Amino acid sequence: MDTIKTSEDIDHHRRRFFGTAAMAVAAAQFGMAGFAAAQPGKHKQSDLSTIKPGTHTSFSSLKQIDAGLLNVGYAEAGPADGPAVLLLHGWPYDIHSYVDVAPLLASAGYRVIVPYTRGYGSTRFLSNETVRNAQPSAVALDAIALMDALKIEKATIGGFDWGARTADIIAALWPERCKALVSVSGYLIGSQASGKIPLPPQAELEWWYQFYFATERGREGYDKYRHDFAKLIWHQASPKWNFDDATFDRTAASFNNPDHVAIVIHDYRWRLGLAPGEAKYDDLEKRLAAAPVITVPTITLEGDANGAPHPDPSSYAKYFSGKYAHRTIKGGIGHNLPQEAPHAFAEAIVDVAEV
């Protein structure tokens, strides 16, 4: 597995990833020095290389659109006719995980879409009768519905945590909608059956909140203390990330969504088989339980200080049958990799999108 340390390491990695000398020369033009402000594939030097993580605190454009079961809130950046990039967040995070990534990609000519997942921010269910369901296939279909509503036929999709799982599912089940994939922590497609398999005690300890959420006390506790609970998870998942209160509070505001607690609790209870899904998703979940191989070009990423439960990269390479590379991002990078290392994440998107 490769480790990103210097621009020389990155150039070597790209040569291996793209496979030809010509592609390697093109790739070297947009290394750590920065991203271009013109067309994708025609990168130039950019002052964006001087931007440090945390430089941006908001998105210039926030929009709403009806899509499937939801009215989705989303950020958009970049030219409307640029190649589409869909970026998906996890729990307990929100669109601000990409607040520095989006302008980097927009400056390179991409149309960047960053939606609030169901249960977060300004995203709302269109009907009070809709089941507040967070099983993986349902959340993935939200992303497909958003692409349909925005008339995006195909996108490069990136994500971490729940967002990586959703991105993996789209790449596996609907490869015609996914041009390429960037997935933090690799292959995260699972099933209820796998969720019931006991782990060694130390590994079980890392999932303490999953067992807490399985109880009514846990549901009530998360509802009452969701701000403090999420902050604790941030510290545990990214032990070397020195985020400030303002950074956390910008994201924590999205947890005030009226469906947030129901969505979070259902997700973790469903994994353990303690909450039912919906029959209309059964066929999709059966396909996911078979661990489908992902065929689209993929880069997987991992931070060297990820304190959240995550698989070893060597365990999931076999699930990617297309052009594939793994990068470990050094420097004390934790679970929220796009926000902690935006250049590395944006660079992976650009590299894999231009295969």
N, C-alpha and C positions, 0 to 999 in steps of 0.2 A: 504493500500500500504506500502511496506517495504522501509526503508531508510538505506543506507549503512553508518555506522559510524566506527565500529570497527571490528576486526576479529571475535569477538563473534557474532556480528550482522550478518556477512556474513555466518558463520557456521549455524546459526539458519535459515537464508534464504535458504541456500542450502538444509537443512533437509526438509523444506517445499516444495522446488521445486522438489527434486528428489523423495521424498515420502517414502523412506525406510531407516532404520538405516544403512544398509550395504552401500548404496550409500552415506549416509551422512559422514560415516567414510572415505570413499575414497575421497570425496570432500574436507574434512578438510585437507587432505595432501597437497593441493595446494591452500592454503589461501593467505592472504596478504604477507606471507613470501616469495612468489616468484613462478616461474614456472620452470619446469624441462627441462633438455637438452636432454632427451632420447625419449622414445615413448609416444604418447598420451595415457593417462590412467595410466601411470606409473611415476607420477611426484615426483621429489625430490626437495630439497632446491636448490636455485639458487642465484647467486650474482646479478641477474637482479633486485632483490627486491630493490637494492640500486640506481637503475637508476631513475633519476628524469625526468619529462616531459621536452622535449627540448634537451635531451642528444644527440639524433641522429639528424643529419641535412641532411642526404641523404640516398639513398638506394644503396645497394651493386650491385644490378642487375636490369638494365632497358632494356626492350626488345620491339620488334615490331612484330605484327602478323596480317595477313589479317583475318578478321572475319566479315562475313555478309557484310554490306555496308561500313565498315571501315577498315583502317589499324590502329590497336589499339596499343598505347603505354602503357606499364604496368610495374610495379615493381613486382619482384618475390623474395620470401625468403623462406627458409626452404627446407627440403628434397623433391625431385621430386616425391617420392612414398608416401609422407605423406598424411593424410586426407586433402582434399582441403578446403580452406577458401577464400571466395571472399569478398573483402571489397570495398565499393562504397562511393565516396565522393559527396558533394553537391556544391551549389553555395553560395558565391564566394570563393570556397576552391579548393583543388586538392589532389593529392595522398599524400602530406606531412601531411595531417591530420592523417595518419597512420604511420608516420615515426618512432614512438616509439612503436606502437602496433605490427608492423610486426616482429621485432626481438624477442619480447616477445613470440609471437605465434610460430615463427620458432624454438625457443629454446625448445618449448614444443613438437616439432615433426610435426608441421603442415606445409603443403605447402600453402603459402600465396600469393594470387594474388591481386594486387591493380591497377586497370586500370584507365587511364584518360578517363573521360566521353567524348562523342562527343562534340567538341568545346573547348577542353582543351589540353594543353601540346602538345605532339607529336602525338596525335590521329588525323587522317585525313580521310576525305571521299575519297573513291576510285574513285568516279566519280564526275565531276563538275555538272552533270545533276541531282544528287540526291537532293531532297528537303531538305533544312536545317530545319528539323522538330524536335521539342523537346517535342512532346506530350508524355505522360507517357508510353503508350504501345510501342512506337517506341524505347524509351531509354531502356526499359526493354528487348526488343528483342536484343538490342546490347549486353547485358550481357549474354543472352542465346547463342548468336552467338559466343561470346568469349569462353564460356565454351565448345562449340562444337569444336572450333578451337584448343583448348588446350586439347581436349579429356578428359574433366572433366565431368563425368556423373552426379555427385551429389556433392554439396558443402554446407557447412555452410556459410550463407550469412549475412553480417553485413553492416549497413549503417546509415548515418544521413542526414538530409535535403533531397535534391533530391535523394541521395543514399538510404535513408531509404524508401522513396516512391518506388523506383525501387525494393529494396529487398522485400518489402511487396507485390508488384505485382507478382514477381516471386513465392513467397511462396503461394500466393492465386491462381494463374492461372496455375502454373507448379510445384505443390508440389513434383512431382517425381524428380525434379532437385534440390530441396532445402532440405537438411538434417535437418537443424535447422536455426533459425533466431534470430538476435539481431538487434533491431530497436530503434534508438533514437527518442523520441517523439511519439513512438507507431504506431498507424494505420494511415497512411497518404494517403491512396487510396481515390481519389475524382473523380469528374466529372465536365464537363463544366456547367451542370445544377446547381450543388452545388456552383460553383464559381460565379454564377450570383446572389445568394441570398444575400441581403444587411445584413451587420453586424452592431452592435451598434457602434456609432461614435468612441469610444476609440479603439475598435478592428480594425475599418477601418484605423485609423491613423497608426497603426502598419504596415499596408501594403502600406505605402506611395509610395514605389518604384514601386510597381505593377502598380499603376495608372500613375506614371511618365513614365514607360516603355510603356504605352498604347499610348503615343504621339510620334510624330516624333522628337520633341524636346528632349524627353527622350532617344530615340534611339541614336540620335546624341550626346547627353550629355554623355551617358554611353560610347560610342565609344571614345569620346575625353578624358574623365576623368576616364576611367575604373580603373586605379590604385587607385586614391583617393576615388572613389566611393566604391570600395571593402573594402578599409581600414575603411571607415565610417561604413559600414555594420558590419565588424568585431567588432568594438568598441560597436556598438549598440547591437549586438547579444550576446556578451560576455563581459559585462561591468566590470567584475572583473578580467578579464584575462589580465595580464600585458605582452603581447607579445612584442618583440623588432622588430625593422625595418628589421633585417636580416631574422627573422622568416616569417614575412609577405612577404618580397620581393621574397623569395624562391617560395612561392605559386603564387604570382602575375605574375611571369614570364610565368605561364601557360595560362594566359589570353591573351597573344599575338598570340594565335592561330587564323588563318584567319577566322574561322567560329564562334569564340566565341560570338561576339555580336549578330549575327543572331540567334544562338541557345538560348541564354539567353532571348532575346526579344520575340522570338516565344513562348517559354515556358510560359511566363507570359501573353502574349496576348491570347494564346490558352485557358488558364484557364478562362479568362473572356469572351470567345466566340468572340474575336475580330480578331482572325486569324484562318484560317481553318486548319484542320488536313488533313490526306490522307485517302481516302476511304478504302484502304486495311487494315486499322487498326480499322475500324468502329465496327466490331464484338467484338474485344477485349475491346474497350472502353465501349461498351454496357455492357459487363460482369463486368467491373470495376465499372460502374455507379450503379450496383446493390449491391455494398459493400459486396463482397464475404468474407466469413469467412476464416480465416487462421487456418489450422489444424496442422501444423508442430510445434514441440516444440519451444517456443519463450521466450526470455527475452526482455522486453522493458526497456529503460533507459531514465532518464531525469536529467539534471543538475539543481541544486537548484538556479542558477542565469542565466537561459536562458532568454536572452532579446529579442529573436525572437518570432514571433507568433507561438504558439504551443498549442495543445489541453491538457486539464486536463487528467491525467491518468485514472481517474474514468470513463471518457467518452468512452474509447476504449477497455476496458478489454473484453467486450462482443464479440468482433470480433476475439478473439483467443480461439479456442475450444480445442486445444491440451494442453499439459503441458505448463503452463504459469506462469510467475512471473514478477513483476515490481520492479525496483530499482531506487530510487532517489539518485543521487550522490551529496554529500554535499561538501562544501569547496569553494564556489564561482565559481562553474563550469557552464560555459555558453553553447552556442549552438554548438560549435565545440568540442563536448565531447571527441571524440577519441584522439585529440591532447592535450586537457586540462587535461584529466584524463585517460591516456593510460592503466594504470594497471586495472582500473575498467572496461574499455571496453574489454580488452584482457581477463580478468577473466570471463566476461559474455560469451564471445565466447567459452572458454574452458568448462565452466559449461554446457552450452546448447548443445554443440557438443557431449558431453559424456553421454547424457541421454540414 
